[in-house]
Amino acid sequence: MERSNQHQSDRKQAKRPPRRPYRRPQISNSALFESLALACADTGPLCVGAPPS
């Protein structure tokens, strides 16, 4: 019984909707990745120090 209760609590936590909507960040991230890729091609080693986000 205890194990089944723990699994139920885990499922409830997993079902909680994320605070940030996923669709919008993906679009903005794709644009950021493109700009970062271009910036990395220009800056070179400086890109390594920049955060991936």
C-alpha positions, 0 to 999 in steps of 0.5 A: 500500500505504501509503495502505491501511495508514493507512486500516486504522489509522484504522478500528481507532481508530474501532472502539474503544468509547467509555469512557463508555456513550452511553445513560446520558449521553443520559438524564441530559443530557436531564434536565439540559437540561430543568432548565437550560431552566427555570433559564435562563427564571428567571435570564435573562442568567446562563444565558449564562455557564453552560456548556452541559454 
